[in-house]
């Protein structure tokens, strides 16, 4: 029999102080059952394996879109060199490099924002 002791047990972002006396096995079961993984957001703590797989797939798509946005950001930076010259020297509405840069910047903004939205939450630890 253990002497009476005071333990601080975190439960759902709140702390509860308990006085426990009894066998060590019973004490360990009470404490380990009460401690969720505090690294995860509350909405992700009780997911089924299928839900976790869907969450990982969604975050993988988000990372893919963020990579595509980064690649198009580099392309649009290079296009900006020619777009300025195109806007300066091309007559009328014939500015193909400026249009290509506008399309590339649109892809950067859309793919980057959708990718960031899909990757919301905590990242997967491999």
VMD Tcl script that builds the backbone (N, CA, C; Angstrom):
set m [mol new atoms 378]
animate dup $m
set s [atomselect $m all]
$s set {name element resname resid chain x y z} {
  {N N UNK 1 A 0.835 -1.175 0.000}
  {CA C UNK 1 A 0.000 0.000 0.000}
  {C C UNK 1 A 0.886 1.247 0.000}
  {N N UNK 2 A 0.597 2.142 -0.923}
  {CA C UNK 2 A 1.339 3.391 -1.012}
  {C C UNK 2 A 0.734 4.430 -0.074}
  {N N UNK 3 A 1.551 5.334 0.403}
  {CA C UNK 3 A 0.975 6.430 1.180}
  {C C UNK 3 A 0.172 7.343 0.268}
  {N N UNK 4 A -0.689 8.125 0.837}
  {CA C UNK 4 A -1.528 9.026 0.069}
  {C C UNK 4 A -0.657 10.096 -0.590}
  {N N UNK 5 A -0.893 10.376 -1.874}
  {CA C UNK 5 A -0.081 11.332 -2.618}
  {C C UNK 5 A -0.988 12.230 -3.446}
  {N N UNK 6 A -0.454 13.372 -3.844}
  {CA C UNK 6 A -1.204 14.316 -4.659}
  {C C UNK 6 A -0.602 14.304 -6.058}
  {N N UNK 7 A -1.451 14.149 -7.087}
  {CA C UNK 7 A -1.017 14.125 -8.474}
  {C C UNK 7 A -1.756 15.184 -9.259}
  {N N UNK 8 A -1.055 15.807 -10.194}
  {CA C UNK 8 A -1.675 16.764 -11.108}
  {C C UNK 8 A -1.933 16.017 -12.413}
  {N N UNK 9 A -3.202 15.912 -12.816}
  {CA C UNK 9 A -3.588 15.150 -14.002}
  {C C UNK 9 A -4.208 16.098 -15.011}
  {N N UNK 10 A -3.562 16.268 -16.194}
  {CA C UNK 10 A -4.168 17.119 -17.228}
  {C C UNK 10 A -5.319 16.396 -17.911}
  {N N UNK 11 A -6.441 17.075 -18.059}
  {CA C UNK 11 A -7.596 16.503 -18.758}
  {C C UNK 11 A -8.198 17.570 -19.653}
  {N N UNK 12 A -8.112 17.330 -20.958}
  {CA C UNK 12 A -8.735 18.205 -21.951}
  {C C UNK 12 A -8.407 19.674 -21.698}
  {N N UNK 13 A -7.135 19.959 -21.676}
  {CA C UNK 13 A -6.611 21.321 -21.501}
  {C C UNK 13 A -6.971 21.930 -20.147}
  {N N UNK 14 A -7.323 21.126 -19.187}
  {CA C UNK 14 A -7.574 21.610 -17.829}
  {C C UNK 14 A -6.757 20.737 -16.880}
  {N N UNK 15 A -6.418 21.257 -15.743}
  {CA C UNK 15 A -5.630 20.504 -14.774}
  {C C UNK 15 A -6.511 20.193 -13.576}
  {N N UNK 16 A -6.485 18.925 -13.162}
  {CA C UNK 16 A -7.251 18.511 -11.998}
  {C C UNK 16 A -6.288 17.890 -11.004}
  {N N UNK 17 A -6.374 18.282 -9.756}
  {CA C UNK 17 A -5.505 17.733 -8.722}
  {C C UNK 17 A -6.293 16.661 -7.974}
  {N N UNK 18 A -5.691 15.472 -7.875}
  {CA C UNK 18 A -6.348 14.364 -7.191}
  {C C UNK 18 A -5.449 13.827 -6.097}
  {N N UNK 19 A -6.070 13.353 -5.067}
  {CA C UNK 19 A -5.354 12.642 -4.024}
  {C C UNK 19 A -5.663 11.168 -4.208}
  {N N UNK 20 A -4.595 10.368 -4.386}
  {CA C UNK 20 A -4.773 8.956 -4.700}
  {C C UNK 20 A -3.997 8.118 -3.702}
  {N N UNK 21 A -4.628 7.075 -3.210}
  {CA C UNK 21 A -3.911 6.089 -2.410}
  {C C UNK 21 A -4.351 4.723 -2.902}
  {N N UNK 22 A -3.416 3.814 -3.059}
  {CA C UNK 22 A -3.759 2.487 -3.559}
  {C C UNK 22 A -2.555 1.823 -4.173}
  {N N UNK 23 A -2.815 0.833 -4.981}
  {CA C UNK 23 A -1.748 0.074 -5.615}
  {C C UNK 23 A -1.150 0.869 -6.781}
  {N N UNK 24 A 0.136 0.649 -7.046}
  {CA C UNK 24 A 0.775 1.377 -8.154}
  {C C UNK 24 A 0.144 1.084 -9.510}
  {N N UNK 25 A -0.327 -0.152 -9.758}
  {CA C UNK 25 A -0.933 -0.492 -11.039}
  {C C UNK 25 A -2.207 0.311 -11.275}
  {N N UNK 26 A -3.018 0.427 -10.242}
  {CA C UNK 26 A -4.267 1.173 -10.358}
  {C C UNK 26 A -3.969 2.655 -10.608}
  {N N UNK 27 A -2.976 3.179 -9.929}
  {CA C UNK 27 A -2.590 4.575 -10.091}
  {C C UNK 27 A -2.116 4.832 -11.524}
  {N N UNK 28 A -1.287 3.924 -12.077}
  {CA C UNK 28 A -0.780 4.095 -13.435}
  {C C UNK 28 A -1.918 4.049 -14.442}
  {N N UNK 29 A -2.876 3.155 -14.273}
  {CA C UNK 29 A -3.998 3.060 -15.198}
  {C C UNK 29 A -4.821 4.341 -15.189}
  {N N UNK 30 A -5.049 4.902 -14.011}
  {CA C UNK 30 A -5.849 6.129 -13.919}
  {C C UNK 30 A -5.146 7.286 -14.615}
  {N N UNK 31 A -3.848 7.420 -14.404}
  {CA C UNK 31 A -3.124 8.543 -14.993}
  {C C UNK 31 A -2.978 8.368 -16.501}
  {N N UNK 32 A -2.619 7.162 -16.981}
  {CA C UNK 32 A -2.392 6.987 -18.412}
  {C C UNK 32 A -3.692 7.077 -19.201}
  {N N UNK 33 A -4.809 6.679 -18.653}
  {CA C UNK 33 A -6.081 6.777 -19.357}
  {C C UNK 33 A -6.561 8.219 -19.449}
  {N N UNK 34 A -6.081 9.078 -18.580}
  {CA C UNK 34 A -6.561 10.452 -18.536}
  {C C UNK 34 A -5.730 11.402 -19.384}
  {N N UNK 35 A -4.634 10.951 -19.988}
  {CA C UNK 35 A -3.730 11.866 -20.683}
  {C C UNK 35 A -3.807 11.674 -22.195}
  {N N UNK 36 A -4.498 12.555 -22.919}
  {CA C UNK 36 A -4.507 12.474 -24.381}
  {C C UNK 36 A -3.204 13.032 -24.937}
  {N N UNK 37 A -2.979 12.830 -26.222}
  {CA C UNK 37 A -1.805 13.394 -26.883}
  {C C UNK 37 A -2.025 14.898 -27.044}
  {N N UNK 38 A -1.354 15.674 -26.228}
  {CA C UNK 38 A -1.570 17.118 -26.220}
  {C C UNK 38 A -0.909 17.818 -27.417}
  {N N UNK 39 A -0.119 17.092 -28.224}
  {CA C UNK 39 A 0.490 17.683 -29.411}
  {C C UNK 39 A -0.534 17.851 -30.536}
  {N N UNK 40 A -1.626 17.093 -30.500}
  {CA C UNK 40 A -2.651 17.164 -31.537}
  {C C UNK 40 A -3.720 18.174 -31.167}
  {N N UNK 41 A -4.320 18.816 -32.171}
  {CA C UNK 41 A -5.460 19.681 -31.865}
  {C C UNK 41 A -6.624 18.836 -31.340}
  {N N UNK 42 A -7.524 19.401 -30.567}
  {CA C UNK 42 A -8.611 18.618 -29.960}
  {C C UNK 42 A -9.470 17.864 -30.970}
  {N N UNK 43 A -9.674 18.417 -32.160}
  {CA C UNK 43 A -10.534 17.737 -33.136}
  {C C UNK 43 A -9.858 16.541 -33.797}
  {N N UNK 44 A -8.543 16.370 -33.611}
  {CA C UNK 44 A -7.830 15.256 -34.242}
  {C C UNK 44 A -7.438 14.160 -33.262}
  {N N UNK 45 A -7.835 14.250 -32.026}
  {CA C UNK 45 A -7.379 13.286 -31.016}
  {C C UNK 45 A -8.100 11.952 -31.063}
  {N N UNK 46 A -9.321 11.913 -31.543}
  {CA C UNK 46 A -10.099 10.681 -31.501}
  {C C UNK 46 A -10.519 10.225 -32.894}
  {N N UNK 47 A -9.627 10.297 -33.870}
  {CA C UNK 47 A -9.953 9.909 -35.235}
  {C C UNK 47 A -9.777 8.399 -35.423}
  {N N UNK 48 A -10.575 7.844 -36.309}
  {CA C UNK 48 A -10.420 6.444 -36.679}
  {C C UNK 48 A -9.266 6.326 -37.671}
  {N N UNK 49 A -8.747 5.120 -37.902}
  {CA C UNK 49 A -7.649 4.969 -38.875}
  {C C UNK 49 A -8.025 5.439 -40.284}
  {N N UNK 50 A -9.267 5.221 -40.712}
  {CA C UNK 50 A -9.684 5.703 -42.028}
  {C C UNK 50 A -9.694 7.228 -42.092}
  {N N UNK 51 A -10.122 7.858 -41.020}
  {CA C UNK 51 A -10.129 9.317 -40.980}
  {C C UNK 51 A -8.710 9.875 -40.974}
  {N N UNK 52 A -7.788 9.193 -40.297}
  {CA C UNK 52 A -6.390 9.632 -40.279}
  {C C UNK 52 A -5.785 9.501 -41.670}
  {N N UNK 53 A -6.119 8.424 -42.385}
  {CA C UNK 53 A -5.620 8.239 -43.742}
  {C C UNK 53 A -6.155 9.332 -44.675}
  {N N UNK 54 A -7.428 9.670 -44.539}
  {CA C UNK 54 A -8.006 10.741 -45.358}
  {C C UNK 54 A -7.358 12.083 -45.023}
  {N N UNK 55 A -7.070 12.319 -43.757}
  {CA C UNK 55 A -6.409 13.548 -43.330}
  {C C UNK 55 A -5.001 13.631 -43.917}
  {N N UNK 56 A -4.271 12.518 -43.900}
  {CA C UNK 56 A -2.929 12.505 -44.483}
  {C C UNK 56 A -2.974 12.733 -45.993}
  {N N UNK 57 A -3.964 12.133 -46.666}
  {CA C UNK 57 A -4.108 12.337 -48.107}
  {C C UNK 57 A -4.393 13.796 -48.421}
  {N N UNK 58 A -5.269 14.433 -47.626}
  {CA C UNK 58 A -5.596 15.848 -47.835}
  {C C UNK 58 A -4.357 16.711 -47.647}
  {N N UNK 59 A -3.573 16.419 -46.625}
  {CA C UNK 59 A -2.371 17.220 -46.376}
  {C C UNK 59 A -1.301 16.976 -47.432}
  {N N UNK 60 A -1.235 15.749 -47.969}
  {CA C UNK 60 A -0.290 15.490 -49.058}
  {C C UNK 60 A -0.660 16.287 -50.304}
  {N N UNK 61 A -1.948 16.364 -50.625}
  {CA C UNK 61 A -2.392 17.183 -51.758}
  {C C UNK 61 A -2.074 18.654 -51.507}
  {N N UNK 62 A -2.233 19.095 -50.267}
  {CA C UNK 62 A -1.899 20.483 -49.948}
  {C C UNK 62 A -0.432 20.779 -50.174}
  {N N UNK 63 A 0.434 19.844 -49.762}
  {CA C UNK 63 A 1.870 20.033 -49.986}
  {C C UNK 63 A 2.189 20.042 -51.473}
  {N N UNK 64 A 1.538 19.169 -52.252}
  {CA C UNK 64 A 1.758 19.140 -53.704}
  {C C UNK 64 A 1.389 20.481 -54.330}
  {N N UNK 65 A 0.250 21.044 -53.931}
  {CA C UNK 65 A -0.158 22.341 -54.476}
  {C C UNK 65 A 0.786 23.455 -54.039}
  {N N UNK 66 A 1.315 23.381 -52.828}
  {CA C UNK 66 A 2.273 24.389 -52.389}
  {C C UNK 66 A 3.575 24.300 -53.189}
  {N N UNK 67 A 3.999 23.089 -53.521}
  {CA C UNK 67 A 5.205 22.929 -54.343}
  {C C UNK 67 A 4.971 23.485 -55.739}
  {N N UNK 68 A 3.800 23.206 -56.318}
  {CA C UNK 68 A 3.470 23.752 -57.639}
  {C C UNK 68 A 3.458 25.274 -57.598}
  {N N UNK 69 A 2.908 25.846 -56.539}
  {CA C UNK 69 A 2.888 27.307 -56.397}
  {C C UNK 69 A 4.306 27.864 -56.303}
  {N N UNK 70 A 5.186 27.177 -55.593}
  {CA C UNK 70 A 6.577 27.627 -55.500}
  {C C UNK 70 A 7.296 27.581 -56.831}
  {N N UNK 71 A 7.036 26.519 -57.607}
  {CA C UNK 71 A 7.666 26.422 -58.922}
  {C C UNK 71 A 7.161 27.514 -59.855}
  {N N UNK 72 A 5.862 27.782 -59.808}
  {CA C UNK 72 A 5.331 28.854 -60.652}
  {C C UNK 72 A 5.778 30.230 -60.162}
  {N N UNK 73 A 6.096 30.372 -58.883}
  {CA C UNK 73 A 6.627 31.649 -58.392}
  {C C UNK 73 A 8.004 31.917 -59.007}
  {N N UNK 74 A 8.813 30.880 -59.124}
  {CA C UNK 74 A 10.122 31.040 -59.766}
  {C C UNK 74 A 9.940 31.386 -61.241}
  {N N UNK 75 A 9.008 30.692 -61.909}
  {CA C UNK 75 A 8.747 30.972 -63.328}
  {C C UNK 75 A 8.247 32.404 -63.515}
  {N N UNK 76 A 7.340 32.851 -62.637}
  {CA C UNK 76 A 6.830 34.221 -62.787}
  {C C UNK 76 A 7.904 35.266 -62.471}
  {N N UNK 77 A 8.853 34.928 -61.604}
  {CA C UNK 77 A 9.969 35.862 -61.361}
  {C C UNK 77 A 10.821 36.003 -62.620}
  {N N UNK 78 A 11.047 34.891 -63.318}
  {CA C UNK 78 A 11.787 34.976 -64.581}
  {C C UNK 78 A 10.980 35.690 -65.657}
  {N N UNK 79 A 9.683 35.431 -65.691}
  {CA C UNK 79 A 8.833 36.103 -66.679}
  {C C UNK 79 A 8.756 37.607 -66.451}
  {N N UNK 80 A 8.955 38.037 -65.213}
  {CA C UNK 80 A 8.889 39.477 -64.939}
  {C C UNK 80 A 9.997 40.241 -65.662}
  {N N UNK 81 A 11.118 39.545 -65.916}
  {CA C UNK 81 A 12.201 40.200 -66.664}
  {C C UNK 81 A 11.758 40.542 -68.084}
  {N N UNK 82 A 11.048 39.604 -68.717}
  {CA C UNK 82 A 10.606 39.828 -70.086}
  {C C UNK 82 A 9.296 40.604 -70.149}
  {N N UNK 83 A 8.483 40.513 -69.106}
  {CA C UNK 83 A 7.189 41.205 -69.137}
  {C C UNK 83 A 7.369 42.721 -69.147}
  {N N UNK 84 A 8.333 43.227 -68.398}
  {CA C UNK 84 A 8.586 44.665 -68.407}
  {C C UNK 84 A 9.007 45.158 -69.772}
  {N N UNK 85 A 9.883 44.409 -70.409}
  {CA C UNK 85 A 10.319 44.776 -71.758}
  {C C UNK 85 A 9.164 44.659 -72.742}
  {N N UNK 86 A 8.339 43.608 -72.564}
  {CA C UNK 86 A 7.194 43.391 -73.453}
  {C C UNK 86 A 6.183 44.529 -73.325}
  {N N UNK 87 A 5.918 44.958 -72.110}
  {CA C UNK 87 A 4.957 46.050 -71.895}
  {C C UNK 87 A 5.498 47.377 -72.426}
  {N N UNK 88 A 6.811 47.544 -72.388}
  {CA C UNK 88 A 7.413 48.799 -72.842}
  {C C UNK 88 A 7.465 48.901 -74.362}
  {N N UNK 89 A 7.872 47.831 -75.030}
  {CA C UNK 89 A 8.177 47.928 -76.456}
  {C C UNK 89 A 7.147 47.320 -77.399}
  {N N UNK 90 A 6.233 46.496 -76.914}
  {CA C UNK 90 A 5.253 45.883 -77.819}
  {C C UNK 90 A 4.098 46.844 -78.062}
  {N N UNK 91 A 3.663 46.952 -79.304}
  {CA C UNK 91 A 2.579 47.887 -79.615}
  {C C UNK 91 A 1.202 47.277 -79.309}
  {N N UNK 92 A 0.264 48.145 -78.993}
  {CA C UNK 92 A -1.132 47.732 -78.815}
  {C C UNK 92 A -1.335 46.752 -77.672}
  {N N UNK 93 A -2.217 45.762 -77.941}
  {CA C UNK 93 A -2.566 44.774 -76.915}
  {C C UNK 93 A -1.743 43.500 -77.043}
  {N N UNK 94 A -0.747 43.480 -77.872}
  {CA C UNK 94 A 0.072 42.283 -78.079}
  {C C UNK 94 A 1.197 42.244 -77.037}
  {N N UNK 95 A 0.893 41.698 -75.875}
  {CA C UNK 95 A 1.878 41.580 -74.791}
  {C C UNK 95 A 1.867 40.149 -74.252}
  {N N UNK 96 A 2.345 39.189 -75.027}
  {CA C UNK 96 A 2.222 37.793 -74.593}
  {C C UNK 96 A 2.975 37.484 -73.301}
  {N N UNK 97 A 4.135 38.058 -73.093}
  {CA C UNK 97 A 4.883 37.762 -71.863}
  {C C UNK 97 A 4.164 38.312 -70.635}
  {N N UNK 98 A 3.535 39.455 -70.767}
  {CA C UNK 98 A 2.772 40.011 -69.642}
  {C C UNK 98 A 1.576 39.114 -69.328}
  {N N UNK 99 A 0.942 38.583 -70.384}
  {CA C UNK 99 A -0.193 37.680 -70.153}
  {C C UNK 99 A 0.269 36.382 -69.497}
  {N N UNK 100 A 1.411 35.845 -69.961}
  {CA C UNK 100 A 1.944 34.623 -69.348}
  {C C UNK 100 A 2.286 34.852 -67.882}
  {N N UNK 101 A 2.836 36.031 -67.580}
  {CA C UNK 101 A 3.168 36.327 -66.189}
  {C C UNK 101 A 1.904 36.467 -65.353}
  {N N UNK 102 A 0.875 37.084 -65.914}
  {CA C UNK 102 A -0.398 37.184 -65.190}
  {C C UNK 102 A -1.004 35.819 -64.911}
  {N N UNK 103 A -0.927 34.920 -65.890}
  {CA C UNK 103 A -1.436 33.555 -65.686}
  {C C UNK 103 A -0.609 32.829 -64.624}
  {N N UNK 104 A 0.719 32.983 -64.681}
  {CA C UNK 104 A 1.591 32.325 -63.707}
  {C C UNK 104 A 1.329 32.846 -62.295}
  {N N UNK 105 A 1.148 34.165 -62.153}
  {CA C UNK 105 A 0.851 34.721 -60.829}
  {C C UNK 105 A -0.506 34.260 -60.310}
  {N N UNK 106 A -1.477 34.103 -61.206}
  {CA C UNK 106 A -2.786 33.582 -60.793}
  {C C UNK 106 A -2.655 32.147 -60.288}
  {N N UNK 107 A -1.857 31.335 -60.999}
  {CA C UNK 107 A -1.630 29.958 -60.543}
  {C C UNK 107 A -0.933 29.945 -59.189}
  {N N UNK 108 A 0.028 30.839 -58.992}
  {CA C UNK 108 A 0.727 30.916 -57.697}
  {C C UNK 108 A -0.252 31.241 -56.581}
  {N N UNK 109 A -1.095 32.226 -56.789}
  {CA C UNK 109 A -2.027 32.631 -55.738}
  {C C UNK 109 A -3.074 31.556 -55.452}
  {N N UNK 110 A -3.636 30.959 -56.490}
  {CA C UNK 110 A -4.684 29.955 -56.287}
  {C C UNK 110 A -4.106 28.677 -55.690}
  {N N UNK 111 A -3.045 28.145 -56.302}
  {CA C UNK 111 A -2.468 26.895 -55.809}
  {C C UNK 111 A -1.871 27.067 -54.414}
  {N N UNK 112 A -1.249 28.200 -54.163}
  {CA C UNK 112 A -0.671 28.440 -52.838}
  {C C UNK 112 A -1.715 28.561 -51.744}
  {N N UNK 113 A -2.800 29.289 -52.021}
  {CA C UNK 113 A -3.826 29.456 -50.991}
  {C C UNK 113 A -4.621 28.165 -50.767}
  {N N UNK 114 A -4.945 27.440 -51.847}
  {CA C UNK 114 A -5.658 26.166 -51.681}
  {C C UNK 114 A -4.759 25.152 -50.985}
  {N N UNK 115 A -3.480 25.098 -51.347}
  {CA C UNK 115 A -2.542 24.181 -50.697}
  {C C UNK 115 A -2.375 24.481 -49.222}
  {N N UNK 116 A -2.305 25.748 -48.872}
  {CA C UNK 116 A -2.187 26.124 -47.464}
  {C C UNK 116 A -3.459 25.782 -46.707}
  {N N UNK 117 A -4.613 25.958 -47.343}
  {CA C UNK 117 A -5.876 25.600 -46.701}
  {C C UNK 117 A -5.960 24.089 -46.462}
  {N N UNK 118 A -5.509 23.296 -47.427}
  {CA C UNK 118 A -5.568 21.840 -47.280}
  {C C UNK 118 A -4.598 21.328 -46.233}
  {N N UNK 119 A -3.515 22.038 -45.990}
  {CA C UNK 119 A -2.530 21.589 -45.005}
  {C C UNK 119 A -2.781 22.132 -43.609}
  {N N UNK 120 A -3.962 22.675 -43.360}
  {CA C UNK 120 A -4.257 23.236 -42.042}
  {C C UNK 120 A -4.182 22.133 -40.981}
  {N N UNK 121 A -3.959 22.534 -39.758}
  {CA C UNK 121 A -3.806 21.568 -38.671}
  {C C UNK 121 A -2.324 21.299 -38.424}
  {N N UNK 122 A -2.054 20.279 -37.632}
  {CA C UNK 122 A -0.661 19.934 -37.344}
  {C C UNK 122 A -0.114 19.047 -38.444}
  {N N UNK 123 A 1.180 19.129 -38.668}
  {CA C UNK 123 A 1.800 18.341 -39.711}
  {C C UNK 123 A 2.038 16.920 -39.229}
  {N N UNK 124 A 2.098 15.981 -40.184}
  {CA C UNK 124 A 2.330 14.579 -39.865}
  {C C UNK 124 A 3.795 14.397 -39.487}
  {N N UNK 125 A 4.037 13.629 -38.448}
  {CA C UNK 125 A 5.396 13.322 -38.020}
  {C C UNK 125 A 5.738 11.935 -38.548}
  {N N UNK 126 A 6.707 11.875 -39.461}
  {CA C UNK 126 A 7.088 10.570 -40.049}
  {C C UNK 126 A 8.171 9.914 -39.247}
}
mol reanalyze $m
mol bondsrecalc $m
mol representation Tube
mol addrep $m
